[in-house]
């Protein structure tokens, strides 16, 4: 009986294995059949392309070249994928390579395509487009009177480029205004991607785009701040507003300058095995100083990587308005003898795992750009104006200090005149050339920057330096 049970068990196991084998064969066969069907469908679609190609060659009213037809087909295929995938012919590819090196010819704007129109992501500082007053979010509907609708992004960009010194007229649509024309003279656009200066006791670094030498420029700026007076340096403002992005490796390198450790960004493509993670190396070049990052709707791509990494690691306070929301990675694939294609190959994620594609970076402190105006103070009486008010010490009566003894009162107008005579040129330089208005510093003209400086100076009151001074 026991032997019979063993035999039945073995037979049952064999039967199960046989069934599993049959199932595996069925699945394999089904998979192979699906793959074969898909291959047949692909060749059928390629036959469709061939039929259309031959018909256009034979019957189109004007004879096109084969190269024009194939390039147009490739450009259309890539443009149908997303706004950032595109085909670049040999000339456009060469111009793109020059641009990433920091110098190129054109208007100086980063653009994308939206609803058939060219949308300005950001004008680049000190370029023809910037000086003409173009703003992030502007739509370009016509180029020299010709509609943009129907053009690919590559074609529209090609039309905006041209000989240095040549003029082009753009028709702009801007929220809250009727369409208007702007004439811009093309120029050689030389990008100085990093600018820096001291705003009192705060270091200010502005990155206009991420090109080959950006991280080196930021590192040099940080070193310069430390050499001036490291003990008095209260913090750093990293300005990424209207920065359209650029090279991924430079965004990683800039983030690394401010981080001691941890992930900076990860890129995830269609295949899980192609996921890449980029981590910071030890060493914070800012020595832990408080950091504020400024962003707005023109901050895109690489600038969002930096802002997201520093925000997730709580290394910086992000201030301003929501960023553009371009969370995809483009790979440039050279095509031998035919330029290159820009293909979206991955999405990038911040250290906390956020994808900001079409969402953007939300600032920690939202501050809209605004214009600062001085409000005339209300004339109120103060303690010092009251008759018989106590002095500051030793029973001094109010007004006995600073030469106001025996009922004497200071004449503010007289003092102002004497001060002007004493200061001479200094007083003259602080006054506007036309209407006598006092000149404003860049921070006074820039509300968001002014708020960033206030925030850093407030944080410095509670820093270790202040605590050690108070014991």
Residue pairs with C-beta under 8 A, 6 or more apart in sequence:
49 73
53 69
53 70
53 73
56 64
56 69
57 63
57 64
57 66
57 69
71 87
71 89
71 338
74 87
74 341
75 86
75 87
75 152
75 154
75 155
76 152
78 85
78 86
78 87
78 341
78 342
78 343
79 85
79 86
79 87
79 113
79 152
79 153
79 154
81 343
81 344
82 328
82 344
83 112
83 113
83 114
83 153
84 112
84 326
84 328
84 330
84 342
84 344
85 330
85 341
85 342
85 343
85 344
86 152
86 153
86 154
86 341
86 342
87 154
87 339
87 341
87 342
88 96
88 154
88 339
88 340
88 341
88 342
89 338
89 339
90 337
90 338
90 339
91 339
92 154
92 157
92 158
92 339
93 334
93 339
93 340
95 104
95 105
95 161
96 332
96 340
98 104
99 211
100 211
100 212
100 246
100 247
101 211
101 212
102 190
102 191
102 192
102 193
102 211
102 212
102 213
103 188
103 189
103 190
103 191
104 188
104 189
105 161
105 162
105 164
105 186
105 187
105 188
105 189
106 160
106 161
106 162
106 186
106 189
107 127
107 128
107 129
107 160
107 161
107 168
107 184
107 186
107 189
108 123
108 124
108 126
108 127
108 128
108 129
108 130
108 187
108 189
109 120
109 121
109 122
109 123
109 124
109 127
109 129
109 134
109 160
110 120
110 121
110 122
110 123
110 124
110 209
110 244
110 245
110 300
111 118
111 119
111 120
111 121
111 140
111 153
111 156
111 157
112 118
112 119
112 121
112 153
113 119
113 152
113 153
113 156
114 139
116 148
116 149
116 150
117 139
117 140
117 141
117 148
117 149
117 173
118 139
118 140
118 148
118 153
118 156
119 137
119 138
119 139
119 140
120 129
120 134
120 135
120 136
120 137
120 138
120 139
120 140
121 136
121 244
121 298
121 300
121 324
122 136
122 242
122 243
122 244
122 298
122 299
122 300
123 129
123 130
123 134
123 135
123 136
123 242
124 130
124 189
124 191
124 208
124 209
124 244
125 195
125 206
125 208
125 242
126 192
127 187
127 189
127 191
128 184
128 185
128 186
128 187
128 189
129 184
132 182
132 183
132 184
133 182
134 170
134 172
134 182
135 174
136 242
136 296
136 297
136 298
136 324
137 174
137 175
137 297
138 172
138 173
138 174
139 172
139 173
139 174
140 148
140 156
140 170
140 171
140 172
140 173
141 147
141 148
141 149
141 171
141 172
141 173
141 179
142 148
142 169
142 170
142 171
143 156
143 159
143 160
143 168
143 169
143 170
143 171
144 159
144 168
144 169
145 169
145 171
146 159
148 156
151 159
160 168
160 170
161 186
162 168
162 186
163 186
164 186
164 187
164 188
165 185
165 186
165 187
166 185
166 186
167 183
167 184
167 185
167 186
168 183
168 184
168 186
169 181
169 182
169 183
169 184
170 181
170 182
170 183
170 184
171 179
171 180
171 181
172 179
172 180
172 181
172 182
173 179
174 180
191 208
191 209
191 211
192 208
193 207
193 208
193 209
193 210
193 211
193 213
193 214
193 217
193 246
194 205
194 206
194 207
194 208
194 213
194 214
194 217
194 218
194 220
194 221
195 205
195 206
195 208
196 203
196 204
196 205
196 206
196 221
196 224
196 225
197 204
198 204
198 225
198 228
199 237
199 441
199 442
199 443
199 449
199 453
200 453
201 232
201 233
201 234
201 457
201 460
202 233
202 234
202 235
202 236
202 237
202 453
202 456
202 457
203 221
203 222
203 225
203 233
203 235
203 236
203 237
204 236
204 237
204 239
204 449
205 218
205 221
205 222
205 236
205 237
205 238
205 239
206 239
207 214
207 217
207 218
207 238
207 239
207 240
207 243
207 254
207 303
208 242
208 243
209 243
209 244
209 245
209 246
210 243
210 245
210 246
210 247
210 250
210 251
210 254
210 302
210 303
211 246
211 247
211 250
212 247
212 250
214 246
214 247
214 250
214 253
214 254
215 250
215 253
215 254
215 256
215 257
218 254
218 257
219 257
219 285
222 236
222 257
222 285
222 286
223 285
225 233
225 236
226 233
226 287
230 287
231 465
233 289
234 289
234 290
234 456
234 457
234 459
234 460
234 463
235 289
235 290
235 291
235 292
235 456
235 457
235 459
235 460
236 286
236 289
236 290
236 291
236 292
236 456
237 291
237 292
237 293
237 294
237 449
237 452
237 453
237 456
238 258
238 291
238 292
238 293
238 294
238 306
238 310
238 316
239 294
239 449
240 293
240 294
240 295
240 299
240 303
240 306
240 307
241 294
241 295
241 296
241 298
241 299
241 320
241 448
242 296
242 298
242 299
243 298
243 299
243 300
243 302
243 303
244 298
244 300
244 301
244 303
245 251
245 300
245 301
245 302
245 303
245 304
245 326
246 301
246 302
247 302
248 265
248 267
248 302
248 305
248 329
248 348
250 302
251 265
251 301
251 302
251 303
251 305
251 306
252 264
252 265
252 278
252 305
254 306
255 264
255 265
255 280
255 305
255 306
255 309
255 310
256 264
256 280
256 281
257 284
257 285
257 286
258 284
258 285
258 286
258 291
258 310
258 315
258 316
259 280
259 284
259 309
259 310
259 313
259 315
260 280
260 282
260 283
260 284
261 279
261 280
261 282
262 279
262 280
262 313
262 351
263 277
263 278
263 279
263 280
263 309
263 351
264 278
264 279
264 280
264 305
264 309
264 351
265 277
265 278
265 305
265 308
265 309
265 348
265 349
265 350
265 351
266 275
266 276
266 277
266 278
266 348
266 349
266 351
267 275
267 276
267 329
267 346
267 347
267 348
267 349
268 274
268 275
268 346
268 347
268 348
268 349
269 275
269 345
269 346
269 347
274 346
290 317
290 456
290 459
290 460
290 463
291 310
291 315
291 316
291 317
292 316
292 317
292 318
292 319
292 452
292 455
292 456
293 306
293 307
293 310
293 311
293 316
293 317
293 318
293 319
294 319
294 320
294 448
294 449
294 452
295 303
295 304
295 307
295 318
295 319
295 320
295 321
295 322
295 323
295 361
295 363
296 320
296 321
296 323
296 369
296 448
297 321
297 322
297 323
297 324
298 324
299 307
299 320
299 323
299 324
299 361
300 323
300 324
300 325
300 326
301 324
301 326
303 323
304 323
304 324
304 325
304 326
304 327
304 356
304 360
304 361
305 348
305 350
307 316
307 318
307 323
307 361
308 350
308 351
308 354
308 356
308 361
309 315
309 350
309 351
310 316
310 318
311 318
311 350
311 361
311 364
312 350
312 351
312 352
312 354
313 351
317 364
317 365
317 455
318 361
318 362
318 363
318 364
318 365
319 363
319 364
319 365
319 367
319 448
319 451
319 452
319 455
320 363
320 366
320 367
320 448
321 363
321 366
321 367
321 368
321 369
322 360
322 361
322 362
322 363
323 356
323 360
323 361
324 360
325 356
325 357
325 358
325 359
325 360
326 357
327 347
327 348
327 349
327 355
327 356
327 357
327 358
327 359
328 344
328 346
328 347
328 348
328 357
329 344
329 345
329 346
329 347
329 348
330 342
330 343
330 344
330 345
331 342
331 343
331 344
331 345
331 346
332 340
332 341
332 342
333 340
333 341
333 342
333 343
334 340
335 341
347 355
347 357
348 355
349 355
350 356
365 451
365 455
367 447
367 448
367 451
369 446
369 447
369 448
370 447
371 447
372 444
372 445
372 447
372 450
383 389
384 398
384 399
386 398
388 397
389 397
389 398
390 397
390 398
391 397
391 398
391 400
391 401
392 401
399 405
399 407
399 408
399 409
402 410
403 410
404 410
419 427
420 427
429 439
430 438
430 439
431 437
431 438
431 439
432 438
432 439
442 449
443 449
443 450
443 453
444 450
460 466
